[in-house]
Amino acid sequence: METKLYVGNLSYDVTKEDLQDAFATHGTVQDVHVVTDKITGKARGFAFVTMETKESAEAAIQALNGVDWHGRALTVNEARAREARPAFGGGGGGGGRRY
């Protein structure tokens, strides 16, 4: 069963290919998603890597978590489920004139 990993504290110049190569030594990588800023398109310093098996994910965590890579100590762990958020922003309003 595939396992998604969170990879944090990445250098901002790390590419999808860099991560693919680093994690492929521990098993089959199914997907790599480097999270980017919507406006600038620049990397935000973290990514998600999906490994084919739980065993390969564990091997990658053991080998890469805390390791200095591209000048930064990586954080690698199993990704948690995304927390539910409200469908739209709340609050605000009421900025009109009061008589």
TIMI-2910 file (N, C-alpha, C, CB; in pm, 1 decimal, decimal comma, always signed):
<rs>
+----------+----------+----------+----------+----------+----------+----------+----------+----------+----------+----------+----------+------+
!      n_x !      n_y !      n_z !     ca_x !     ca_y !     ca_z !      c_x !      c_y !      c_z !     cb_x !     cb_y !     cb_z ! resn !
+----------+----------+----------+----------+----------+----------+----------+----------+----------+----------+----------+----------+------+
!    +84,3 !   -118,3 !     +0,0 !     +0,0 !     +0,0 !     +0,0 !    +89,0 !   +124,8 !     +0,0 !    -96,0 !     -0,3 !   +122,7 !  Met !
!    +54,0 !   +222,3 !    -81,2 !   +135,0 !   +343,9 !    -91,4 !   +127,3 !   +425,9 !    +36,8 !    +89,5 !   +428,6 !   -210,5 !  Glu !
!   +235,3 !   +499,4 !    +61,9 !   +244,8 !   +584,3 !   +179,8 !   +297,0 !   +720,5 !   +138,6 !   +336,0 !   +520,8 !   +287,4 !  Thr !
!   +226,1 !   +824,6 !   +182,6 !   +266,7 !   +962,3 !   +151,5 !   +351,8 !  +1016,4 !   +265,2 !   +142,6 !  +1053,7 !   +127,8 !  Lys !
!   +464,7 !  +1075,7 !   +227,6 !   +557,1 !  +1133,9 !   +323,7 !   +558,7 !  +1286,0 !   +312,0 !   +697,7 !  +1077,5 !   +303,2 !  Leu !
!   +572,6 !  +1351,7 !   +425,8 !   +594,5 !  +1496,2 !   +431,1 !   +745,6 !  +1516,8 !   +436,8 !   +521,2 !  +1563,1 !   +555,5 !  Tyr !
!   +795,9 !  +1606,4 !   +353,9 !   +938,7 !  +1640,1 !   +353,3 !   +949,6 !  +1790,8 !   +377,1 !  +1008,8 !  +1597,7 !   +216,8 !  Val !
!  +1003,4 !  +1828,8 !   +490,9 !  +1011,4 !  +1969,7 !   +526,5 !  +1153,6 !  +2019,7 !   +540,8 !   +937,6 !  +1993,9 !   +653,5 !  Gly !
!  +1164,1 !  +2151,0 !   +556,6 !  +1290,8 !  +2222,6 !   +570,6 !  +1376,8 !  +2207,6 !   +444,6 !  +1367,6 !  +2171,4 !   +693,5 !  Asn !
!  +1309,8 !  +2209,6 !   +330,0 !  +1380,9 !  +2198,6 !   +202,6 !  +1440,5 !  +2331,9 !   +161,4 !  +1287,4 !  +2147,4 !    +93,4 !  Leu !
!  +1550,9 !  +2323,9 !    +92,1 !  +1608,6 !  +2441,8 !    +29,1 !  +1509,2 !  +2488,6 !    -78,0 !  +1751,4 !  +2410,9 !    -32,8 !  Ser !
!  +1496,5 !  +2616,9 !    -98,2 !  +1398,8 !  +2670,0 !   -193,5 !  +1434,5 !  +2643,0 !   -339,4 !  +1384,1 !  +2817,6 !   -173,1 !  Tyr !
!  +1556,0 !  +2595,5 !   -364,8 !  +1593,7 !  +2566,3 !   -502,6 !  +1587,0 !  +2417,0 !   -536,1 !  +1732,8 !  +2617,7 !   -529,0 !  Asp !
!  +1537,5 !  +2334,3 !   -444,3 !  +1525,1 !  +2190,3 !   -467,9 !  +1413,8 !  +2165,3 !   -569,3 !  +1496,5 !  +2114,0 !   -334,9 !  Val !
!  +1440,0 !  +2073,5 !   -661,5 !  +1342,4 !  +2041,6 !   -765,9 !  +1276,7 !  +1906,1 !   -740,0 !  +1409,7 !  +2042,0 !   -904,1 !  Thr !
!  +1172,3 !  +1882,9 !   -814,8 !  +1101,8 !  +1754,5 !   -810,4 !  +1197,8 !  +1640,6 !   -843,7 !   +982,0 !  +1754,3 !   -908,6 !  Lys !
!  +1284,1 !  +1662,8 !   -941,7 !  +1380,8 !  +1561,1 !   -983,4 !  +1481,9 !  +1530,6 !   -872,5 !  +1454,1 !  +1606,8 !  -1109,7 !  Glu !
!  +1525,3 !  +1634,2 !   -799,2 !  +1617,7 !  +1614,3 !   -686,8 !  +1555,7 !  +1519,3 !   -583,8 !  +1653,3 !  +1750,5 !   -620,2 !  Asp !
!  +1429,7 !  +1546,2 !   -549,7 !  +1361,2 !  +1462,3 !   -451,1 !  +1338,3 !  +1321,5 !   -504,2 !  +1227,9 !  +1525,1 !   -411,3 !  Leu !
!  +1299,5 !  +1311,4 !   -629,1 !  +1279,1 !  +1180,4 !   -692,3 !  +1405,8 !  +1095,9 !   -679,1 !  +1240,1 !  +1196,8 !   -842,1 !  Gln !
!  +1519,6 !  +1154,4 !   -711,8 !  +1647,1 !  +1083,0 !   -705,2 !  +1683,1 !  +1043,2 !   -561,3 !  +1758,3 !  +1169,6 !   -764,7 !  Asp !
!  +1663,1 !  +1133,5 !   -467,0 !  +1699,4 !  +1106,2 !   -327,6 !  +1614,6 !   +993,9 !   -267,8 !  +1684,2 !  +1232,9 !   -243,5 !  Ala !
!  +1485,2 !   +992,8 !   -298,2 !  +1396,2 !   +893,4 !   -238,7 !  +1395,7 !   +761,7 !   -314,6 !  +1256,2 !   +947,7 !   -231,8 !  Phe !
!  +1430,2 !   +763,5 !   -441,8 !  +1430,0 !   +641,4 !   -523,4 !  +1532,3 !   +538,8 !   -474,6 !  +1458,2 !   +676,1 !   -669,0 !  Ala !
!  +1634,7 !   +582,1 !   -403,5 !  +1733,4 !   +486,7 !   -352,3 !  +1675,6 !   +400,0 !   -240,3 !  +1857,2 !   +561,0 !   -301,9 !  Thr !
!  +1556,6 !   +435,8 !   -190,9 !  +1493,6 !   +362,1 !    -80,4 !  +1370,3 !   +284,0 !   -123,8 !  +1455,7 !   +457,8 !    +30,2 !  His !
!  +1332,5 !   +295,4 !   -250,2 !  +1216,3 !   +223,9 !   -301,4 !  +1154,7 !   +298,9 !   -417,9 !  +1112,8 !   +203,2 !   -190,9 !  Gly !
!  +1044,6 !   +245,2 !   -468,7 !   +977,4 !   +306,1 !   -583,1 !   +899,1 !   +429,2 !   -541,0 !   +884,5 !   +205,5 !   -650,4 !  Thr !
!   +927,5 !   +539,6 !   -608,4 !   +857,4 !   +665,5 !   -582,4 !   +742,9 !   +676,3 !   -682,5 !   +954,6 !   +789,3 !   -593,3 !  Val !
!   +620,8 !   +692,7 !   -631,9 !   +505,6 !   +704,8 !   -720,3 !   +475,4 !   +848,7 !   -759,1 !   +385,1 !   +644,3 !   -655,1 !  Gln !
!   +501,7 !   +942,5 !   -667,8 !   +469,1 !  +1082,3 !   -696,5 !   +553,6 !  +1174,1 !   -609,3 !   +318,4 !  +1109,7 !   -673,7 !  Asp !
!   +586,8 !  +1289,8 !   -663,9 !   +655,7 !  +1395,0 !   -589,4 !   +582,2 !  +1524,7 !   -616,8 !   +807,7 !  +1405,5 !   -629,4 !  Val !
!   +545,3 !  +1595,2 !   -509,9 !   +477,5 !  +1724,5 !   -525,4 !   +549,6 !  +1827,7 !   -439,8 !   +326,2 !  +1714,7 !   -485,4 !  His !
!   +621,6 !  +1918,7 !   -506,0 !   +687,4 !  +2029,7 !   -436,7 !   +584,3 !  +2141,2 !   -426,1 !   +818,7 !  +2078,2 !   -512,6 !  Val !
!   +554,4 !  +2183,2 !   -304,3 !   +452,4 !  +2285,9 !   -282,1 !   +511,1 !  +2422,4 !   -316,6 !   +401,1 !  +2283,3 !   -134,5 !  Val !
!   +437,6 !  +2496,9 !   -401,5 !   +484,3 !  +2627,8 !   -447,1 !   +385,3 !  +2737,3 !   -408,4 !   +505,6 !  +2627,1 !   -599,2 !  Thr !
!   +436,0 !  +2858,9 !   -402,6 !   +352,9 !  +2975,6 !   -376,1 !   +265,9 !  +3002,8 !   -497,8 !   +439,7 !  +3099,5 !   -341,2 !  Asp !
!   +138,0 !  +3029,0 !   -475,7 !    +45,1 !  +3051,0 !   -587,2 !    +79,0 !  +3174,6 !   -669,4 !    -95,7 !  +3063,3 !   -534,8 !  Lys !
!   +131,8 !  +3276,0 !   -606,2 !   +158,2 !  +3401,6 !   -676,0 !   +294,5 !  +3401,6 !   -743,8 !   +149,0 !  +3517,9 !   -579,3 !  Ile !
!   +398,9 !  +3365,2 !   -668,8 !   +534,4 !  +3373,6 !   -724,3 !   +577,9 !  +3246,6 !   -797,6 !   +632,6 !  +3403,1 !   -613,7 !  Thr !
!   +515,7 !  +3133,6 !   -764,7 !   +553,9 !  +3007,3 !   -826,2 !   +680,5 !  +2947,6 !   -766,1 !   +572,9 !  +3026,7 !   -973,5 !  Gly !
!   +735,8 !  +3011,3 !   -664,2 !   +858,2 !  +2961,5 !   -600,1 !   +823,4 !  +2856,1 !   -495,2 !   +937,6 !  +3078,1 !   -535,1 !  Lys !
!   +916,2 !  +2763,3 !   -474,0 !   +897,1 !  +2658,1 !   -374,5 !   +880,3 !  +2718,9 !   -235,6 !  +1015,7 !  +2559,8 !   -376,0 !  Ala !
!   +795,1 !  +2654,0 !   -153,0 !   +768,3 !  +2704,6 !    -18,6 !   +849,5 !  +2633,3 !    +89,5 !   +621,4 !  +2691,4 !    +12,1 !  Arg !
!   +936,5 !  +2539,8 !    +49,8 !  +1023,6 !  +2476,0 !   +147,7 !   +975,2 !  +2342,0 !   +197,8 !  +1041,3 !  +2565,3 !   +262,1 !  Gly !
!   +867,3 !  +2289,0 !   +138,4 !   +824,9 !  +2155,3 !   +175,4 !   +761,9 !  +2085,3 !    +56,5 !   +727,0 !  +2160,1 !   +292,6 !  Phe !
!   +749,9 !  +1952,9 !    +69,5 !   +699,6 !  +1871,6 !    -40,8 !   +634,1 !  +1745,7 !    +14,1 !   +813,3 !  +1835,4 !   -139,2 !  Ala !
!   +567,3 !  +1672,9 !    -74,0 !   +510,0 !  +1543,2 !    -40,6 !   +562,9 !  +1441,8 !   -140,3 !   +353,8 !  +1547,4 !    -41,4 !  Phe !
!   +608,9 !  +1328,4 !    -87,8 !   +661,5 !  +1220,0 !   -170,5 !   +578,8 !  +1095,8 !   -139,6 !   +815,3 !  +1195,3 !   -143,8 !  Val !
!   +522,6 !  +1034,2 !   -242,8 !   +444,8 !   +912,5 !   -223,9 !   +529,7 !   +792,4 !   -263,9 !   +313,1 !   +917,2 !   -306,1 !  Thr !
!   +551,9 !   +704,6 !   -167,3 !   +629,7 !   +582,6 !   -188,8 !   +533,6 !   +466,7 !   -215,4 !   +721,6 !   +551,9 !    -65,8 !  Met !
!   +578,6 !   +369,2 !   -293,4 !   +493,1 !   +257,5 !   -333,7 !   +451,2 !   +168,2 !   -217,1 !   +564,1 !   +174,4 !   -436,7 !  Glu !
!   +542,5 !   +144,8 !   -123,0 !   +510,7 !    +56,1 !    -10,7 !   +541,1 !   +123,2 !   +122,6 !   +589,0 !    -75,0 !    -22,4 !  Thr !
!   +478,3 !    +71,0 !   +225,7 !   +502,1 !   +118,9 !   +361,8 !   +648,5 !    +95,7 !   +400,4 !   +407,4 !    +47,9 !   +462,4 !  Lys !
!   +704,2 !    -17,7 !   +357,5 !   +842,8 !    -51,4 !   +390,4 !   +941,5 !    +47,7 !   +328,2 !   +875,0 !   -193,3 !   +343,4 !  Glu !
!   +917,9 !    +85,0 !   +202,7 !  +1007,8 !   +181,7 !   +138,8 !   +994,0 !   +319,5 !   +202,9 !   +979,0 !   +190,5 !    -12,1 !  Ser !
!   +873,1 !   +353,4 !   +246,2 !   +852,2 !   +481,5 !   +315,1 !   +928,8 !   +482,9 !   +447,1 !   +700,9 !   +506,7 !   +340,3 !  Ala !
!   +920,6 !   +373,6 !   +522,2 !   +993,1 !   +364,3 !   +649,8 !  +1144,1 !   +371,8 !   +628,1 !   +956,9 !   +233,6 !   +722,7 !  Glu !
!  +1192,0 !   +306,0 !   +522,4 !  +1335,0 !   +309,7 !   +491,1 !  +1378,8 !   +452,6 !   +458,9 !  +1367,3 !   +215,7 !   +372,6 !  Ala !
!  +1297,4 !   +525,5 !   +384,5 !  +1330,4 !   +663,9 !   +349,7 !  +1330,8 !   +753,0 !   +473,3 !  +1231,2 !   +718,0 !   +246,4 !  Ala !
!  +1234,4 !   +732,5 !   +562,0 !  +1228,9 !   +810,8 !   +685,8 !  +1355,1 !   +786,1 !   +768,0 !  +1102,2 !   +775,1 !   +768,4 !  Ile !
!  +1389,7 !   +658,3 !   +786,0 !  +1507,7 !   +623,5 !   +865,5 !  +1635,8 !   +680,6 !   +805,7 !  +1519,9 !   +472,2 !   +877,8 !  Gln !
!  +1645,4 !   +678,4 !   +673,1 !  +1768,6 !   +722,3 !   +606,7 !  +1780,3 !   +874,0 !   +592,5 !  +1777,0 !   +659,5 !   +470,6 !  Ala !
!  +1668,3 !   +943,3 !   +575,7 !  +1675,3 !  +1084,9 !   +538,6 !  +1633,9 !  +1184,7 !   +646,1 !  +1591,4 !  +1106,8 !   +421,1 !  Leu !
!  +1556,2 !  +1143,3 !   +744,7 !  +1511,7 !  +1237,3 !   +847,5 !  +1631,1 !  +1289,0 !   +927,4 !  +1409,1 !  +1170,5 !   +941,5 !  Asn !
!  +1647,4 !  +1420,9 !   +931,7 !  +1756,3 !  +1484,1 !  +1005,8 !  +1886,7 !  +1496,5 !   +929,2 !  +1781,3 !  +1408,3 !  +1129,4 !  Gly !
!  +1891,1 !  +1441,7 !   +808,5 !  +2013,1 !  +1444,8 !   +728,3 !  +2030,4 !  +1582,5 !   +663,7 !  +2009,9 !  +1334,3 !   +620,1 !  Val !
!  +2155,5 !  +1632,1 !   +661,9 !  +2186,2 !  +1758,3 !   +595,3 !  +2183,2 !  +1734,6 !   +444,3 !  +2325,5 !  +1814,5 !   +641,1 !  Asp !
!  +2089,8 !  +1800,9 !   +376,0 !  +2070,8 !  +1783,1 !   +232,1 !  +2052,0 !  +1920,0 !   +168,6 !  +1948,8 !  +1690,3 !   +201,8 !  Trp !
!  +2136,8 !  +1956,4 !    +76,0 !  +2135,8 !  +2088,8 !    +12,6 !  +2147,1 !  +2199,7 !   +118,4 !  +2006,5 !  +2107,6 !    -71,2 !  His !
!  +2225,5 !  +2172,1 !   +222,4 !  +2251,8 !  +2273,6 !   +323,8 !  +2148,1 !  +2286,7 !   +433,3 !  +2265,8 !  +2402,3 !   +258,9 !  Gly !
!  +2050,6 !  +2195,5 !   +439,1 !  +1945,9 !  +2203,4 !   +542,1 !  +1918,2 !  +2064,8 !   +598,3 !  +1815,6 !  +2265,3 !   +484,5 !  Arg !
!  +1883,4 !  +2058,3 !   +726,4 !  +1849,2 !  +1930,4 !   +790,4 !  +1705,0 !  +1895,4 !   +756,0 !  +1868,9 !  +1937,4 !   +945,8 !  Ala !
!  +1687,0 !  +1788,1 !   +680,9 !  +1553,4 !  +1748,0 !   +636,5 !  +1465,5 !  +1700,7 !   +751,8 !  +1564,3 !  +1638,2 !   +532,7 !  Leu !
!  +1336,0 !  +1724,5 !   +737,0 !  +1235,4 !  +1664,2 !   +822,7 !  +1155,2 !  +1571,8 !   +732,8 !  +1143,9 !  +1772,7 !   +894,1 !  Thr !
!  +1157,5 !  +1443,2 !   +762,9 !  +1084,2 !  +1346,1 !   +682,4 !  +1001,1 !  +1260,7 !   +776,4 !  +1180,8 !  +1258,0 !   +596,4 !  Val !
!   +868,7 !  +1261,3 !   +755,9 !   +781,1 !  +1175,3 !   +833,3 !   +654,9 !  +1144,7 !   +752,8 !   +745,3 !  +1241,1 !   +968,4 !  Asn !
!   +574,9 !  +1054,1 !   +805,1 !   +452,2 !  +1018,2 !   +735,4 !   +356,6 !  +1137,2 !   +739,2 !   +386,6 !   +892,0 !   +798,8 !  Glu !
!   +299,7 !  +1168,2 !   +623,0 !   +208,3 !  +1282,6 !   +613,3 !    +80,2 !  +1252,2 !   +689,8 !   +176,4 !  +1316,1 !   +464,8 !  Ala !
!    +27,7 !  +1353,4 !   +755,6 !   -100,9 !  +1340,7 !   +826,5 !   -212,5 !  +1383,5 !   +733,0 !   -102,8 !  +1426,4 !   +957,6 !  Arg !
!   -332,7 !  +1337,8 !   +761,8 !   -449,1 !  +1377,7 !   +682,7 !   -470,6 !  +1527,5 !   +698,5 !   -576,3 !  +1298,7 !   +725,8 !  Ala !
!   -512,6 !  +1589,8 !   +591,4 !   -536,5 !  +1734,0 !   +592,7 !   -656,0 !  +1765,6 !   +681,3 !   -559,6 !  +1787,4 !   +449,5 !  Arg !
!   -640,7 !  +1868,1 !   +764,0 !   -749,5 !  +1908,2 !   +852,7 !   -859,3 !  +1976,8 !   +773,4 !   -697,8 !  +2000,9 !   +963,9 !  Glu !
!   -983,0 !  +1953,8 !   +814,6 !  -1096,4 !  +2017,4 !   +747,5 !  -1092,7 !  +2167,7 !   +772,5 !  -1230,8 !  +1957,2 !   +796,5 !  Ala !
!  -1121,0 !  +2243,1 !   +668,6 !  -1124,7 !  +2389,0 !   +679,2 !  -1262,7 !  +2436,1 !   +637,1 !  -1013,4 !  +2455,9 !   +591,6 !  Arg !
!  -1303,1 !  +2555,8 !   +681,2 !  -1430,4 !  +2609,6 !   +633,9 !  -1425,6 !  +2632,2 !   +482,3 !  -1464,0 !  +2741,9 !   +707,2 !  Pro !
!  -1538,5 !  +2623,5 !   +417,5 !  -1545,3 !  +2637,2 !   +272,1 !  -1504,9 !  +2776,4 !   +224,9 !  -1685,2 !  +2605,8 !   +223,8 !  Ala !
!  -1523,1 !  +2876,5 !   +307,8 !  -1487,0 !  +3013,5 !   +269,3 !  -1448,6 !  +3090,7 !   +394,3 !  -1604,5 !  +3084,5 !   +194,3 !  Phe !
!  -1384,1 !  +3205,6 !   +374,8 !  -1340,4 !  +3287,5 !   +487,0 !  -1457,6 !  +3335,0 !   +572,8 !  -1262,1 !  +3406,9 !   +436,4 !  Gly !
!  -1436,3 !  +3347,3 !   +697,3 !  -1542,4 !  +3391,2 !   +787,6 !  -1516,5 !  +3531,1 !   +837,3 !  -1555,8 !  +3296,2 !   +905,2 !  Gly !
!  -1607,0 !  +3579,4 !   +918,5 !  -1590,3 !  +3710,4 !   +979,2 !  -1597,6 !  +3823,8 !   +878,3 !  -1459,7 !  +3716,3 !  +1051,7 !  Gly !
!  -1544,6 !  +3934,6 !   +917,1 !  -1540,5 !  +4050,6 !   +828,3 !  -1676,5 !  +4115,0 !   +811,2 !  -1486,4 !  +4011,0 !   +693,7 !  Gly !
!  -1688,4 !  +4199,6 !   +711,5 !  -1815,2 !  +4266,8 !   +684,9 !  -1840,9 !  +4381,8 !   +779,0 !  -1927,9 !  +4169,4 !   +693,8 !  Gly !
!  -1951,5 !  +4449,2 !   +757,0 !  -1991,9 !  +4555,2 !   +847,7 !  -1911,1 !  +4682,8 !   +835,6 !  -1983,6 !  +4506,6 !   +985,7 !  Gly !
!  -1843,3 !  +4705,9 !   +724,8 !  -1756,4 !  +4821,5 !   +712,5 !  -1827,1 !  +4946,7 !   +662,7 !  -1644,3 !  +4789,2 !   +621,3 !  Gly !
!  -1959,0 !  +4945,0 !   +650,6 !  -2033,1 !  +5058,1 !   +597,2 !  -2049,9 !  +5171,0 !   +697,0 !  -2166,9 !  +5013,0 !   +550,6 !  Gly !
!  -2109,0 !  +5280,8 !   +651,4 !  -2134,3 !  +5395,9 !   +737,9 !  -2243,1 !  +5368,0 !   +839,2 !  -2171,9 !  +5516,2 !   +655,1 !  Arg !
!  -2226,4 !  +5423,8 !   +954,2 !  -2328,6 !  +5411,1 !  +1059,2 !  -2389,2 !  +5549,8 !  +1080,2 !  -2267,4 !  +5353,5 !  +1194,6 !  Arg !
!  -2520,0 !  +5556,5 !  +1088,4 !  -2588,8 !  +5685,3 !  +1106,8 !  -2650,0 !  +5696,8 !  +1242,2 !  -2695,1 !  +5704,5 !  +1002,6 !  Tyr !
+----------+----------+----------+----------+----------+----------+----------+----------+----------+----------+----------+----------+------+
</rs>
